[in-house]
């Protein structure tokens, strides 16, 4: 990848001119939205008319094979693209900030933790989706556990708040557009608040949106360069 100095960059440092990592960020965000939407379509354990009835919940989950598979694919696509975006963002921030700043590493780490949560969140789908379809191959209570797993683990986007706030601090230092910084501070603080609360899974409603808007904003800012 070729590199060039951005305006205001510290001498001796470089930032990537390629846009593929930004496209990966857009893709990761959109796939993350699809992942959460598909997860919401597998909420048999939350249906009030069968709550507490393990055999009924397992039977209902067996009818949700398609959304479960869509969830799996979308979640894994997001997880893989997140790694690419995180690596690109780390290098981009390192090229804009003073040497030795910890912000690029914090930003990288926050997204890698989200990717790990997505990997784990989708890790049981192959084992369970076909077992549910077979009916007699799965203990109903274990199927209930799988339903709760789908509704919590892949929603753990809270650590993206570290990335968002780090980007906000970088923008404050003049490295990025002011609106990206304000977005990072606002949604980043919300993500971190959710992460430390008992409702940490609700971060899944915020993280993919922040990522998509941020990646699109960064991509738009590079047009014409």
N, C-alpha and C positions, 0 to 999 in steps of 0.2 A: 504494500500500500504506500503510495507516495504521500509525502507530508509537506506542509508549508506553514509558515508562521502566520497566525491570526493577528489582526490589529490589537495591540495592547498586550501581546503575549510576552512573557519574560524571555529575554534573549537566551538562546541555547536550548529552548524547549520547543516542541513541535506538537501540532494537533493533526489528526487524520482529516484528509479532504474527502475521502470516500463517504458515500451515503448509505452503504449497505447495512451498516450497524443501526442506522436510524430507521431504515425500512424494517429491520428486524424488530425494533422497538414498537413500531406501529403494529406489526403483525402479532407480536407478543401481547400487546394490549387488547387488540380485537379478539384474539384467540382466548384471552383471559375472560373477556366479557361473555363469549360463547360458552366457555367452561362453566361459569357461574350460572348462566341461564339454563344450561343442560342439567346442572346439578339440582337446580330448583325443580326441574321436571322429573326428578327421581325421589321426591319427598314422601314416599309411602309411609315412613315412620311418623310423619307429622300430620297424617290425615286423621281427624278426630273420630271418624266412625269406626276405625279399626285400631285405634290407639291401645296398646297393651296386648293385642292379639297377635302373637308371634306368627302362627301359621298363616293368618290372613295377610299380615304385612309381607311375609315371604312370597306369598302368592301374588300380591300386588306388584312387588318388585320384579317378579318374573314376567310381568306384562310390560315392563319398562326397559326391555333389552335395548331398543333403539336409542333412547336418550342416554342410557348408561354408556353405550359405545361412542356416541357423539361426545359425551363428556370426556371420555378417556382420550380420544384423539385431540380434541381441542385443548385439554389440559397439558398433554405432552408437547403439543406444538408450541404452546405458550412457554412451557418450561425450557425447551431447547432454545427458542429465540431469545428468551430473557438472558441467557448466558452470553449470547453474541452482543446484545445491546449493552449489557452491564460492562463487558470488556471494552467496548467502544467508548462508552461514557467515561469509564475510568481514564482511558488514555486522553480523551478530549479535555476532561477537567484538569488532568495533570499538566496539560500543555497550556492551560489558561491561568493556572494558579501558581503562586510562588513555590519554588522547589521545597519539598519537605512537608507540604500541606497534607493533612490526614483526610481531608474531605473526599478525594477520589477513592481512597480505600474504603471509607465508610459507605459511599454511594455504591460501590461494587458489592460489598458484603451484604447490604440490605437486599439487593435484588437476587443475589445468589441464594440467600435464605428462603426467599419466596419460591425460587425455582426448586429448591429442595423440598419445600412443603408440597408443591404441585406434583413432584415426582412420587412422593409418599402418598399423596392423596389419590393418585390414580393407580397406585401399585397393586391394589386388591381387585381391580375390575376384571382382569382376565380370570382370576381364581373363582370369582363369585358369579359373574354374569352368566356363564354357561352352566354353573352348578344350580343357579336359580331356575334356569330354563328346564333342567332335568327334573326338578321337583323332589325326587327321592334321594338326591345326591347331597342334600344340604340340611343341616339341623336348622329349623326355623329361627331359633334364638340367635344363631350366628348370622343369619340373613339380616336380622334387625340391627345387629352391630354394624354390618356393612352399610346399611342405610344411614345410620348416624355418622359413619366415617365419611361418606360422600357429602354429607351436609355440614361438615366442620373442617376437616384437614385441608382440603384444597381451597378453602376460603381464607386461609391464614396469610393474608397479604400485609399484615401489620408492619413487618420490617421494611416494607417499601417506604414507610414513613421516614426511615433513616436516610434513604436515598433522596427523597423529596426535600427534606430539610437541608441536607448537604448541598443540594442544587440551589436551594434558596440562599444559603450562605455564600455560595460561589457567585450568585447573581448580585448579591449585595456588594461583593468585592469587585464588581464590574465585569465579571466573566461572561454573564448571560443577560438576556433581556429582563427588564425589571418585572414584567408580568409573569414570566416563568418563575422568578424568585418568589413573588407573592403567592402564586399557585402552590409552589413547593412548601412554603411556610404554612399556608392554610390547610391544604389537604394532608400535608405531612404531619402536622400537629394532630389532626383528627385521626389519622392512621395509627399514630403512636399511642394516643389516648385509648383507642379501641384495643390496641395490642396488649395493654396492661390491664384492661378491664375483663370481667368474666364474659363479655360479649365480643371477644377478639375475632370470632369468625365473621362478624359484620364488616370487617375490613375488606372482605371480598367484594363488597358493593362499591367500594371507593377506589381501591388500588388499581384495577384495570382501567378505570376512567382516567385517573391521574396519569398513568403511564401512556395511554393513547394520546391524550391531549399534549403531554410534554414532548413525546416523540414527534408528533406532527408539527408542533411549534419549533422544535429544533431543526427539523427537516426544512420547514418553510424559511427559516432564517438563513439557510445555506444556499438558497436559490441565487443563481447569478455568480456564484463564486467559482 
